[in-house]
């Protein structure tokens, strides 16, 4: 039970997300891959609606009382606009799925939620697109993790 909670909570983190929770569960905690995948997906989904509903209010508070978090949110929003505007224009809503699905640093559900806010994607459209991206990312990370552990065991 405690290991399942570790997976859920680690999948909710803004930097680790599935890239951390899946290897943690499969390699470190020696859990069955499909349980880790389901827990990780569920945990990574939890912050999405919360972020999408509250990000405008969070931004308003941060802009009214500037601090280090204000600078970080402004920096992240500016980077998303700068680097992803052309992809948003070219691919539209599919862009959001791709942004979340690719398991690289500064991609994932948290970045997808900020991107949905930056590009003014309605919440009712953003949530299922981000969830689809989370599922794809979870499958990719699980495959890479299992493949890596299998290759590692062959080399021993």
C-alpha positions, -999 to +999 in steps of 0.1 A: +000+000+000+028+024+009+046+016-024+014+024-043+012+057-026+048+065-034+040+059-071+009+080-070+026+109-053+057+108-074+036+109-106+020+141-094+053+160-091+059+187-117+093+176-127+094+139-122+059+129-134+058+095-152+095+098-160+102+093-123+073+072-110+074+044-136+111+036-132+107+040-094+079+015-093+094-011-117+131-009-109+134+004-073+101-009-058+100-041-079+063-037-086+044-053-115+046-030-146+009-028-153+001-017-117+029+009-118+016+021-152-020+025-139-010+042-107+014+065-125-013+075-150-038+081-123-013+102-102-002+122-132-039+131-141-047+144-106-030+178-109-044+186-144-079+197-136-067+215-105-041+234-125-065+242-153-091+255-129-068+275-107-039+288-130-057+321-138-062+328-101-026+317-093-013+340-120-034+369-107-021+365-072+015+361-083+013+391-106-001+412-077+026+400-053+057+393-074+082+368-061+103+339-074+072+319-084+060+348-105+093+349-123+092+311-129+056+311-142+063+341-165+095+324-177+077+291-184+047+308-202+071+329-223+092+299-232+060+279-242+049+309-264+083+313-279+091+276-286+057+262-293+036+289-310+045+277-345+037+241-335+004+252-320-005+271-352+005+241-374-010+212-354-037+228-333-051+206-305-030+176-316+000+197-304-012+195-268-013+156-270+022+155-285+036+180-259+024+158-231+032+125-247+069+130-253+087+120-221+114+146-221+123+173-196+099+203-196+072+182-213+043+164-196+010+171-179+022+201-160+037+218-191+006+207-211-016+224-185+004+256-187+004+254-225-034+250-225-036+282-204-011+301-225-029+291-258-064+296-242-075+260-249-109+255-232-107+232-202-133+208-216-110+202-246-077+204-228-084+178-201-090+148-225-061+158-247-037+160-218-050+127-204-044+111-238-009+124-238-004+111-203-015+076-214+009+077-244+037+089-223+031+063-197+032+035-223+065+049-238+082+053-204+070+018-193+083+003-226+117+020-222+120+010-185+112-026-192+134-027-222+163-012-203+159-036-174+158-066-198+189-054-216+206-048-183+199-083-171+213-097-203+246-079-198+251-094-163 
